[in-house]
């Protein structure tokens, strides 16, 4: 398959692994920002192959994982109200709120529907004019254009029973938060290729200069990941801190100008709470005042009471790269895919889910050293 098979070619992967090993004079610590990259690294055993040369630390790049507890709680409450329907991507259903998940709310009679796009939720509103349809809008910059398009279409056709519960987040502010942390040991970043298809990578150049950290944009296949790691290692060995694009088949310096213009029309940047992290300055989006009639929080209110993580869950430390999932005492014991304590065990891009699915006998022997 073009653009897939050639990026999984075993001989190319072996050559890149050998080049990385030869290029390193010490072990370097890299963070992959995206949860999809985490799964790719573990699925293909890249973390094991580079042990002793590169330590791969898993970052907060899973939008489901950082959707705040309060947003889940509000979605649960709205799903239980008469005449309301909450539409969501499937991987949000089992994410625990402070009391329950959307799945458990549905089992108690709440109205929750799984959709595959915001436009599916829009169709539900069109087909059910007497029902208030709320779409739980989560995701990084990759998914923001689609929700912006949905509300623009809702206005165009005069829909008054459609709204968004917005929890969109931005990647670069999270990287700023990690790089500025006094206990950060990250020496380079693998930037999320799918985000950069929308945003481009020009904004990373100031970040790399400010923090003295290389940033390499990469994709998700093993050749993509290994080529990105090799670029990071070569920069680190030379003492340079530049931005490189190793996902050229999809990413341009300025991203997708049309998608960015659509986002600008509907959304504005705001401080946004991240689950397990706290409020990240400029860390997300909210609807502009001119689109307020589609803002579910403005229309239906917020949940009263605290929105707290499970006390045994260390997802905050996992998302910040302070610990690996296997270092959490609850991992694989109280916290499993069937009984998750936090979002990283449930999400398709969560680091804990990746370790649960792909962990090998060496996972605890070397990762925590």
Secondary structure, 3 states (H helix, E strand, C coil): CCCCHHHCCHHHHHHHHHHHHHHCCCCEEEEEEEHHHHHHHHHCCHHHHCCCCEEEEEEEECHHHHCCHHHHHHHHHHHCCCCEEEEECHHHCCCCCCCCCHHHHHHCCCCEEECCCHHHHHHHHHHCCCCEEEEEEEECHHHHHHHHHHHHHHHHCCCCCEEEEEEEECHHHHHHHHHHCCCCCCCEEEEEHHHHHHHCCCHHHHHHHHHCCEEEEECCCHHHHHHHHHHHHHHHHHCCCCEEECCCCCCCCCCCHHHHHHHHHHEEEEEEEECCCEEEEEEEEEECHHHHHHEHHHHHCCCCCCCCCCCCCCHHHHHCCCCCHHHCCCECCCECCCCCCCHHHCCCCCHHHHHHHHCCCCHHHHCCC
